């Protein structure tokens, strides 16, 4: 069944009213008919099996048949703090991170980041990035729509992550593989985890030192140097496999 997202406010009572761009997609792209079943997620806690009952000019009405918890989500909320990369790499990173189960993405302006965004450009970029997250969430049949937060400074990102259970930072000069395996294994069962990824060129030593001072744990991903768009996906893949419930 096809999956669509609504806000929790649209799920009251026995029916759900779908609005926005999904209306055109249901009516004119998928050419769905009354009586067909769809899945609708409120983007937070519940997923509904629904039967389409009516089409309006700007809405689709569907009757709730069954209600489920969100089984597609990882038990741990993982936030990817991504140093701003060049060109359109951020779009690819967001798409793949959402597919791998990330809870949210925070773009971070670091010292070595080549990309510099003023307030107006940053707002447009974040809007575009959230549209990509929505599309990826639908494709991956996610139960929620991971949010792309406004761009933060590294100091702001450290402050935001301070309430998390744990955070890690892949770093080429971190201790050996056995130590990193122990750190990654210790994350299982945590409720909130942060992953800090530097831009092209990585983090400066002073930034890593500041991270460690905040309790963020450096880990190594092996002897090879990974690109910024690869490092986050490597960590997310490890954590997804480790934390996925049966």
QUIDAZI-V456744 format. One record per residue. N is the residue number from 1. RES is the residue in one letter. SS is DSSP state (2 for helix, 1 for strand, 0 for the rest). Layout:
n->(N;N)
res->(RES;RES)
ss->(SS;SS)
//
This chain:
n->(1;2;3;4;5;6;7;8;9;10;11;12;13;14;15;16;17;18;19;20;21;22;23;24;25;26;27;28;29;30;31;32;33;34;35;36;37;38;39;40;41;42;43;44;45;46;47;48;49;50;51;52;53;54;55;56;57;58;59;60;61;62;63;64;65;66;67;68;69;70;71;72;73;74;75;76;77;78;79;80;81;82;83;84;85;86;87;88;89;90;91;92;93;94;95;96;97;98;99;100;101;102;103;104;105;106;107;108;109;110;111;112;113;114;115;116;117;118;119;120;121;122;123;124;125;126;127;128;129;130;131;132;133;134;135;136;137;138;139;140;141;142;143;144;145;146;147;148;149;150;151;152;153;154;155;156;157;158;159;160;161;162;163;164;165;166;167;168;169;170;171;172;173;174;175;176;177;178;179;180;181;182;183;184;185;186;187;188;189;190;191;192;193;194;195;196;197;198;199;200;201;202;203;204;205;206;207;208;209;210;211;212;213;214;215;216;217;218;219;220;221;222;223;224;225;226;227;228;229;230;231;232;233;234;235;236;237;238;239;240;241;242;243;244;245;246)
res->(X;X;X;X;X;X;X;X;X;X;X;X;X;X;X;X;X;X;X;X;X;X;X;X;X;X;X;X;X;X;X;X;X;X;X;X;X;X;X;X;X;X;X;X;X;X;X;X;X;X;X;X;X;X;X;X;X;X;X;X;X;X;X;X;X;X;X;X;X;X;X;X;X;X;X;X;X;X;X;X;X;X;X;X;X;X;X;X;X;X;X;X;X;X;X;X;X;X;X;X;X;X;X;X;X;X;X;X;X;X;X;X;X;X;X;X;X;X;X;X;X;X;X;X;X;X;X;X;X;X;X;X;X;X;X;X;X;X;X;X;X;X;X;X;X;X;X;X;X;X;X;X;X;X;X;X;X;X;X;X;X;X;X;X;X;X;X;X;X;X;X;X;X;X;X;X;X;X;X;X;X;X;X;X;X;X;X;X;X;X;X;X;X;X;X;X;X;X;X;X;X;X;X;X;X;X;X;X;X;X;X;X;X;X;X;X;X;X;X;X;X;X;X;X;X;X;X;X;X;X;X;X;X;X;X;X;X;X;X;X;X;X;X;X;X;X)
ss->(0;0;1;1;1;0;0;2;2;2;2;0;0;0;1;1;1;1;0;0;2;2;2;2;2;2;2;2;2;0;0;0;0;0;0;0;1;1;1;1;1;0;0;0;0;1;1;1;1;1;1;1;1;1;1;0;0;0;0;1;1;1;1;1;1;1;1;1;1;0;0;0;0;0;0;0;1;1;1;1;1;1;1;0;0;0;0;0;2;2;2;2;2;2;2;2;2;2;2;0;0;0;0;1;1;1;1;1;1;0;0;0;0;0;0;0;0;0;2;2;2;2;2;2;2;2;2;2;2;2;2;2;2;2;2;2;2;2;2;0;0;0;0;0;0;0;1;1;1;1;1;1;1;2;2;2;2;2;2;2;2;0;0;0;0;1;1;1;1;1;0;0;0;0;0;0;2;2;2;2;2;2;2;2;2;2;0;0;0;0;0;1;1;1;1;1;1;0;0;0;0;0;0;0;2;2;2;2;2;2;2;2;2;0;0;0;1;1;1;0;0;0;0;0;0;0;0;2;2;2;2;2;2;2;2;2;2;2;2;2;2;2;2;0;0;0)
//
